[in-house]
């Protein structure tokens, strides 16, 4: 969700928005120089890790050769991986098992199952942290049950994203022994206070062997269904339909989980959480499959977002297809230029975007970019059966990314994000197939019809373009 999409009330909403505008006024999207990327890739040696640490040169070459055989252009993939290696500051990990989870209907059961199966610890880091329920059990009851069984439970929640989370829920967890840290509280009297720098990550780690990450918050919005949940309608009133939220997470088992633990512990220390006990440290990970994964942990404290640079590099090196599913499409100049350049050289560039959104301003900015993209051969589709909140990209059906980063400027400039790059045809094909299936619920944007939209719509689009960095 974006800052403007978050449902605050009355004066608080005005204060938060005004503060964010003031704080973000001097922010500038970094310029990614192609020569710098080329020099970086020439100097970088692609590192591959396994369950027992760094692979030998011969073993790494075998893994990379297997990936290259699946790509339409082995040289382009290798160049991109070298750039990604340098900016990510984390190696590729082989030996992982990846499962794609769709919507709350698949993701919540996987989350609750992972927590139930934990025996040592559970780490949760979420932008929105609410007492959700799954299959008749609330999250609070499950977490307290695990604490009583001797499992260490650690939670980081965002101070703005979880602004309306009831204090009773948080107190209940703390009283039971759950360790909780609030990321950058909005209260100026608190340490680390900030309105604009947000922890937008959605991350669950269980016992150092499994992680679930993506776009799904621990939010009641993902419990949405075609009709309101039983018992929630007002007395004497018929149940009203509510929006279904569409989103994608991935569940990963294997050695790469250790990289996500590093990110969680880094945030925990930064927010001055209670020191984690020694026994919470992960055991040596084991190989669970043959998927190759890299983790991108982005933060505004770095001059160039890891996600942003790797996405630009991936688009520039695409050979056959670039398929993006985005909740909030507010591209930077270089991102849009990359998409246009790819479409002009014959790459199949498709954008699956929301027809309506929880953020009207973000939707207006999204629309403001359509004309130029359509004119240059980019295909745009709008999904209209609910709220599209997914954040995925599939390039050449062999390079995929799933995570918390939106295709917008806020994710580049202000948010701490986490994304998983998955290499190989297995996950690429699954996400590509899901993309095609979701197109059945979408309407293609016709270039000629788009030209005929009203003057009022154009004025609204141009107004919100003035604030696109903050949406």
C-alpha positions as CSV (number, residue, x, y, z in Angstrom):
1,X,0.0,0.0,0.0
2,X,1.1,3.6,-0.6
3,X,1.3,6.3,2.0
4,X,-1.8,8.0,0.4
5,X,-3.6,4.7,0.2
6,X,-3.3,4.1,3.9
7,X,-6.6,4.6,5.7
8,X,-6.0,7.3,8.4
9,X,-8.7,9.4,9.8
10,X,-9.4,13.1,9.9
11,X,-6.7,15.5,11.0
12,X,-4.1,12.7,11.4
13,X,-4.3,11.9,7.7
14,X,-3.7,15.6,6.8
15,X,-0.8,15.9,9.2
16,X,0.9,12.7,8.0
17,X,0.5,13.6,4.3
18,X,1.7,17.2,4.8
19,X,4.7,16.0,6.7
20,X,5.6,13.4,4.1
21,X,5.3,16.1,1.4
22,X,7.7,18.4,3.3
23,X,10.2,15.6,4.0
24,X,10.2,14.3,0.5
25,X,10.6,17.7,-1.3
26,X,14.4,17.4,-1.7
27,X,14.5,13.7,-2.7
28,X,15.8,12.8,-6.1
29,X,15.6,9.6,-8.0
30,X,19.2,8.4,-8.7
31,X,20.4,8.3,-12.3
32,X,21.7,4.9,-13.4
33,X,24.5,5.3,-15.9
34,X,24.8,2.5,-18.5
35,X,28.6,3.0,-18.7
36,X,28.8,2.5,-14.9
37,X,26.8,-0.7,-15.2
38,X,29.0,-2.0,-18.0
39,X,32.1,-1.2,-16.0
40,X,30.6,-2.8,-12.9
41,X,29.7,-6.0,-14.7
42,X,33.1,-6.3,-16.3
43,X,34.7,-6.2,-12.9
44,X,32.3,-8.5,-11.1
45,X,32.7,-12.2,-10.7
46,X,29.4,-13.9,-10.2
47,X,29.3,-15.7,-6.9
48,X,27.1,-18.7,-6.2
49,X,26.6,-20.1,-2.7
50,X,25.1,-23.5,-1.7
51,X,24.1,-25.0,1.6
52,X,27.7,-25.4,2.7
53,X,29.0,-21.9,1.6
54,X,30.6,-20.6,-1.5
55,X,30.8,-23.0,-4.5
56,X,34.0,-23.6,-6.3
57,X,34.7,-21.9,-9.6
58,X,33.8,-25.1,-11.4
59,X,30.6,-25.6,-9.5
60,X,29.5,-22.0,-10.0
61,X,30.2,-22.3,-13.7
62,X,28.0,-25.4,-13.9
63,X,25.1,-23.6,-12.2
64,X,25.5,-20.5,-14.5
65,X,25.7,-22.7,-17.6
66,X,22.5,-24.4,-16.6
67,X,20.8,-21.1,-16.3
68,X,22.3,-19.8,-19.5
69,X,20.9,-22.8,-21.4
70,X,17.4,-21.7,-20.4
71,X,17.8,-18.0,-21.5
72,X,17.2,-16.8,-25.0
73,X,20.6,-14.9,-24.9
74,X,23.2,-16.4,-22.5
75,X,25.4,-13.3,-22.8
76,X,22.7,-10.9,-21.9
77,X,21.8,-12.9,-18.8
78,X,25.4,-13.1,-17.7
79,X,25.9,-9.4,-18.1
80,X,22.8,-8.7,-16.1
81,X,23.8,-11.1,-13.3
82,X,27.1,-9.5,-13.0
83,X,25.5,-6.0,-12.5
84,X,23.0,-7.5,-10.1
85,X,25.9,-9.2,-8.2
86,X,27.6,-5.8,-7.6
87,X,24.6,-3.8,-6.6
88,X,22.9,-6.5,-4.5
89,X,25.9,-7.1,-2.3
90,X,24.6,-10.6,-1.9
91,X,25.5,-13.8,-3.8
92,X,23.2,-16.1,-5.7
93,X,22.2,-19.2,-3.7
94,X,21.4,-22.5,-5.3
95,X,19.7,-25.4,-3.6
96,X,16.4,-23.7,-2.9
97,X,12.8,-24.7,-3.2
98,X,10.3,-22.0,-4.3
99,X,6.5,-22.1,-4.1
100,X,4.3,-19.4,-5.5
101,X,1.4,-18.3,-3.3
102,X,-1.5,-16.4,-4.7
103,X,-3.8,-14.1,-2.7
104,X,-4.7,-14.4,1.0
105,X,-6.4,-17.7,0.2
106,X,-3.0,-19.5,-0.3
107,X,-0.7,-17.2,1.6
108,X,-2.4,-17.1,5.0
109,X,-2.6,-20.9,5.3
110,X,1.1,-21.2,4.4
111,X,2.0,-18.5,7.0
112,X,0.0,-20.1,9.8
113,X,1.4,-23.6,8.9
114,X,4.9,-22.2,9.0
115,X,4.3,-20.7,12.4
116,X,2.7,-23.9,13.8
117,X,5.6,-26.0,12.5
118,X,8.3,-23.8,14.1
119,X,10.2,-25.2,17.0
120,X,12.8,-22.5,17.8
121,X,11.8,-19.1,16.5
122,X,9.6,-17.0,14.2
123,X,10.5,-13.6,12.9
124,X,7.8,-11.4,11.4
125,X,8.4,-8.0,9.7
126,X,5.3,-6.3,8.2
127,X,4.2,-2.9,7.0
128,X,0.7,-3.7,8.2
129,X,0.5,-6.0,11.2
130,X,-3.0,-6.9,12.3
131,X,-4.6,-9.8,14.3
132,X,-5.7,-11.7,11.2
133,X,-7.3,-15.1,11.3
134,X,-7.0,-18.3,9.3
135,X,-9.2,-21.4,9.5
136,X,-10.8,-20.3,12.7
137,X,-7.6,-19.3,14.6
138,X,-6.3,-15.7,15.2
139,X,-2.7,-14.8,14.7
140,X,-2.5,-13.6,18.3
141,X,-3.7,-16.9,19.7
142,X,-1.2,-18.8,17.5
143,X,1.8,-16.6,18.4
144,X,1.0,-16.8,22.1
145,X,0.6,-20.6,21.8
146,X,4.1,-20.9,20.3
147,X,5.6,-18.6,22.9
148,X,4.2,-20.8,25.7
149,X,5.7,-23.8,23.9
150,X,9.2,-22.2,24.1
151,X,9.4,-20.7,20.6
152,X,10.9,-17.2,20.4
153,X,8.6,-14.8,18.5
154,X,10.0,-11.4,17.2
155,X,7.9,-8.8,15.4
156,X,8.9,-5.6,13.6
157,X,5.9,-3.5,12.4
158,X,5.9,-0.2,10.6
159,X,4.8,2.8,12.6
160,X,2.7,4.3,9.8
161,X,1.5,1.2,8.1
162,X,0.2,-0.2,11.3
163,X,-1.0,3.2,12.7
164,X,-4.6,1.9,13.2
165,X,-3.6,-1.5,14.6
166,X,-5.4,-1.7,18.0
167,X,-3.0,-1.2,20.9
168,X,-4.8,-4.0,22.8
169,X,-3.6,-6.5,20.2
170,X,0.1,-5.4,20.6
171,X,-0.2,-5.3,24.4
172,X,-1.6,-8.8,24.5
173,X,1.4,-10.1,22.5
174,X,3.9,-8.2,24.6
175,X,2.4,-9.5,27.9
176,X,2.6,-13.0,26.6
177,X,6.4,-12.7,25.8
178,X,6.4,-11.7,22.1
179,X,9.2,-9.3,21.5
180,X,8.0,-6.3,19.4
181,X,9.8,-3.4,17.8
182,X,8.1,-0.4,16.1
183,X,9.9,0.8,12.9
184,X,10.3,4.6,12.8
185,X,7.4,5.6,15.0
186,X,5.5,8.7,13.8
187,X,5.6,10.2,17.3
188,X,8.3,12.9,17.2
189,X,9.0,12.3,20.8
190,X,10.2,8.8,20.2
191,X,13.7,7.7,19.1
192,X,13.9,6.8,15.3
193,X,10.8,8.9,14.7
194,X,10.0,9.5,11.0
195,X,7.0,10.1,8.8
196,X,8.4,9.4,5.4
197,X,11.0,6.5,5.8
198,X,8.9,3.4,6.0
199,X,9.5,-0.3,6.5
200,X,7.4,-1.7,3.6
201,X,8.7,-5.3,3.9
202,X,6.5,-8.3,4.3
203,X,8.6,-11.1,5.7
204,X,8.1,-14.3,7.8
205,X,11.1,-16.5,8.8
206,X,10.6,-19.8,10.6
207,X,13.5,-21.6,12.2
208,X,16.0,-20.3,9.7
209,X,14.8,-22.8,7.1
210,X,11.7,-21.2,5.6
211,X,10.7,-17.7,4.5
212,X,7.6,-16.3,3.1
213,X,7.8,-12.9,1.4
214,X,6.1,-10.8,-1.2
215,X,3.3,-8.2,-1.2
216,X,0.8,-9.8,1.2
217,X,0.5,-7.9,4.5
218,X,-0.8,-9.4,7.7
219,X,-3.9,-7.4,7.1
220,X,-7.6,-8.2,7.2
221,X,-8.0,-7.0,3.7
222,X,-6.6,-10.4,2.5
223,X,-9.5,-12.1,4.3
224,X,-11.8,-10.4,1.7
225,X,-14.2,-12.6,-0.2
226,X,-17.0,-12.1,-2.8
227,X,-19.4,-11.4,0.0
228,X,-18.8,-9.9,3.4
229,X,-17.8,-12.4,6.1
230,X,-20.6,-13.9,8.1
231,X,-21.8,-11.9,11.1
232,X,-20.1,-8.7,10.0
233,X,-23.2,-7.0,8.4
234,X,-25.1,-4.6,10.5
235,X,-28.3,-5.9,12.1
236,X,-31.2,-6.0,9.7
237,X,-28.9,-5.0,6.7
238,X,-28.0,-7.4,3.8
239,X,-24.4,-8.4,3.5
240,X,-22.4,-6.2,1.1
241,X,-19.9,-7.4,-1.4
242,X,-16.3,-6.3,-0.6
243,X,-13.2,-6.0,-2.7
244,X,-11.0,-9.1,-3.2
245,X,-7.3,-8.3,-2.9
246,X,-5.1,-10.0,-5.4
247,X,-1.4,-10.5,-4.5
248,X,1.6,-12.8,-4.8
249,X,4.0,-14.2,-2.2
250,X,6.7,-16.9,-2.5
251,X,7.6,-19.5,0.1
252,X,11.3,-20.3,-0.1
253,X,13.1,-23.2,1.7
254,X,16.9,-23.5,1.5
255,X,20.2,-21.8,2.0
256,X,19.1,-18.3,0.8
257,X,17.0,-17.9,4.0
258,X,20.2,-16.9,5.8
259,X,20.3,-13.7,3.8
260,X,16.8,-12.8,4.9
261,X,17.8,-13.4,8.5
262,X,20.6,-10.9,8.2
263,X,18.2,-8.3,6.9
264,X,15.7,-8.9,9.8
265,X,18.5,-8.7,12.4
266,X,19.9,-5.6,10.9
267,X,16.5,-3.8,11.2
268,X,16.1,-5.2,14.7
269,X,19.4,-3.7,15.8
270,X,18.7,-0.4,14.1
271,X,15.3,-0.1,15.9
272,X,17.0,-1.0,19.2
273,X,15.0,-4.1,19.8
274,X,15.7,-6.3,22.8
275,X,18.8,-8.3,22.1
276,X,17.9,-11.7,20.6
277,X,19.0,-14.7,22.6
278,X,21.8,-16.8,21.3
279,X,19.7,-19.9,20.7
280,X,17.7,-18.0,18.1
281,X,20.7,-18.2,15.7
282,X,20.0,-20.4,12.6
283,X,21.4,-23.8,12.2
284,X,23.4,-24.7,9.0
285,X,20.8,-24.5,6.2
286,X,20.3,-27.5,3.9
287,X,19.6,-27.8,0.2
288,X,15.8,-28.2,-0.4
289,X,15.7,-28.0,-4.2
290,X,17.5,-26.7,-7.3
291,X,16.2,-23.2,-7.6
292,X,18.7,-20.3,-7.8
293,X,17.7,-17.2,-5.7
294,X,19.2,-13.8,-4.8
295,X,17.8,-11.5,-2.1
296,X,17.6,-7.8,-2.6
297,X,17.3,-5.8,0.6
298,X,16.8,-2.1,-0.4
299,X,16.9,0.9,1.9
300,X,16.9,4.7,1.3
301,X,20.1,5.0,3.4
302,X,21.9,3.6,0.3
303,X,22.5,6.0,-2.6
304,X,21.1,3.6,-5.1
305,X,18.3,1.1,-4.4
306,X,19.3,-2.5,-5.1
307,X,15.9,-3.3,-6.5
308,X,15.9,-0.2,-8.7
309,X,19.2,-0.8,-10.3
310,X,18.7,-4.5,-10.9
311,X,15.2,-3.9,-12.5
312,X,16.6,-1.3,-14.9
313,X,19.5,-3.7,-15.8
314,X,17.0,-6.6,-16.3
315,X,14.8,-4.5,-18.6
316,X,17.7,-3.2,-20.6
317,X,19.0,-6.8,-21.1
318,X,15.6,-8.4,-21.9
319,X,15.6,-10.4,-25.2
320,X,12.1,-11.6,-25.7
321,X,9.6,-10.5,-23.0
322,X,9.1,-8.2,-20.0
323,X,5.8,-8.9,-18.1
324,X,5.1,-6.7,-15.1
325,X,2.3,-7.0,-12.6
326,X,2.1,-3.9,-10.5
327,X,-0.1,-2.5,-7.8
328,X,1.1,1.1,-8.1
329,X,2.6,2.0,-11.5
330,X,4.5,5.3,-10.9
331,X,7.6,4.7,-13.0
332,X,10.8,6.8,-13.0
333,X,12.0,8.4,-16.2
334,X,14.6,5.7,-16.7
335,X,12.2,2.8,-15.9
336,X,9.7,4.1,-18.5
337,X,12.5,4.8,-21.0
338,X,13.7,1.2,-20.5
339,X,10.3,-0.2,-21.2
340,X,9.9,1.9,-24.3
341,X,13.3,1.0,-25.6
342,X,12.6,-2.7,-25.0
343,X,9.3,-2.5,-26.9
344,X,10.9,-0.7,-29.8
345,X,13.5,-3.4,-30.3
346,X,10.8,-6.1,-30.5
347,X,10.5,-7.3,-26.9
348,X,7.0,-8.2,-25.8
349,X,6.4,-5.7,-23.0
350,X,3.2,-6.1,-21.1
351,X,1.9,-4.3,-18.0
352,X,-0.9,-5.8,-15.9
353,X,-2.2,-3.0,-13.7
354,X,-5.2,-2.2,-11.5
355,X,-8.4,-0.8,-13.1
356,X,-9.2,0.7,-9.7
357,X,-7.2,1.2,-6.6
358,X,-7.2,1.9,-2.9
359,X,-5.1,5.0,-3.9
360,X,-6.9,7.4,-6.3
361,X,-3.8,9.6,-6.7
362,X,-1.6,6.7,-7.6
363,X,-4.1,5.5,-10.2
364,X,-4.2,9.0,-11.7
365,X,-0.4,9.1,-12.1
366,X,-0.5,5.6,-13.5
367,X,-3.0,6.7,-16.2
368,X,-0.8,9.8,-17.0
369,X,1.9,7.5,-18.4
370,X,-0.3,5.4,-20.7
371,X,-0.3,7.6,-23.8
372,X,3.5,7.5,-24.3
373,X,3.8,3.8,-23.5
374,X,1.0,2.8,-25.8
375,X,2.3,4.9,-28.6
376,X,5.6,3.1,-28.4
377,X,4.2,-0.5,-28.5
378,X,3.9,-1.3,-24.8
379,X,0.8,-3.4,-24.1
380,X,-1.3,-2.3,-21.1
381,X,-4.1,-4.3,-19.4
382,X,-6.2,-3.3,-16.4
383,X,-7.6,-5.9,-14.0
384,X,-11.0,-5.0,-12.8
385,X,-12.1,-7.9,-10.5
386,X,-10.9,-6.5,-7.2
387,X,-7.7,-4.7,-6.0
388,X,-4.5,-5.7,-7.7
389,X,-1.7,-5.5,-5.2
390,X,0.9,-7.8,-6.8
391,X,4.5,-6.8,-7.4
392,X,6.1,-9.3,-9.8
393,X,8.2,-9.1,-13.0
394,X,9.1,-11.9,-15.4
395,X,11.7,-11.4,-18.0
396,X,12.4,-13.9,-20.8
397,X,10.5,-16.5,-18.7
398,X,13.8,-17.2,-16.9
399,X,14.4,-14.2,-14.6
400,X,11.7,-13.4,-12.1
401,X,11.3,-11.1,-9.1
402,X,8.7,-11.1,-6.3
403,X,8.7,-8.9,-3.3
404,X,7.4,-5.8,-1.5
405,X,8.8,-3.2,-4.0
406,X,6.3,-1.4,-6.1
407,X,7.1,-0.1,-9.6
408,X,7.0,3.4,-8.1
409,X,9.3,6.1,-6.9
410,X,8.4,5.8,-3.2
411,X,9.9,2.3,-3.2
412,X,13.1,3.8,-4.7
413,X,13.4,6.8,-2.5
414,X,11.8,6.2,0.9
415,X,11.0,2.6,1.7
416,X,12.9,-0.3,3.1
417,X,12.0,-3.2,0.8
418,X,12.8,-6.9,0.3
419,X,12.6,-8.8,-3.0
420,X,13.6,-12.3,-4.2
421,X,15.1,-12.7,-7.6
422,X,14.5,-16.3,-8.8
423,X,16.4,-17.6,-11.8
424,X,15.2,-20.5,-13.9
425,X,12.3,-21.7,-16.0
426,X,10.3,-23.4,-13.2
427,X,9.3,-20.3,-11.3
428,X,9.4,-18.1,-14.5
429,X,7.0,-20.4,-16.2
430,X,4.7,-20.5,-13.2
431,X,4.6,-16.7,-12.9
432,X,4.2,-16.3,-16.7
433,X,1.3,-18.8,-16.7
434,X,-0.3,-16.9,-13.8
435,X,0.1,-13.6,-15.7
436,X,-1.7,-15.1,-18.7
437,X,-4.4,-16.5,-16.5
438,X,-4.9,-13.1,-14.9
439,X,-5.2,-11.4,-18.2
440,X,-8.6,-13.2,-18.5
441,X,-9.8,-10.8,-15.8
442,X,-8.4,-7.8,-17.4
443,X,-9.3,-5.4,-20.2
444,X,-6.7,-4.3,-22.8
445,X,-6.3,-0.5,-23.0
446,X,-7.0,0.6,-26.5
447,X,-4.7,3.4,-27.7
448,X,-7.3,5.1,-29.8
449,X,-10.0,5.0,-27.1
450,X,-7.4,6.3,-24.6
451,X,-6.8,9.4,-26.6
452,X,-10.5,10.3,-26.3
453,X,-10.6,10.4,-22.4
454,X,-12.0,13.6,-20.9
455,X,-10.1,16.9,-20.3
456,X,-11.0,16.6,-16.6
457,X,-9.3,13.2,-16.4
458,X,-6.1,14.7,-18.0
459,X,-6.1,17.6,-15.6
460,X,-6.4,15.3,-12.6
461,X,-3.6,13.1,-13.9
462,X,-1.3,16.1,-14.4
463,X,-2.0,17.4,-11.0
464,X,-1.0,14.2,-9.2
465,X,2.1,13.9,-11.4
466,X,3.4,16.8,-9.4
467,X,3.5,14.5,-6.3
468,X,4.4,11.2,-7.9
469,X,7.5,10.6,-5.8
470,X,5.4,10.3,-2.7
471,X,2.5,8.2,-3.9
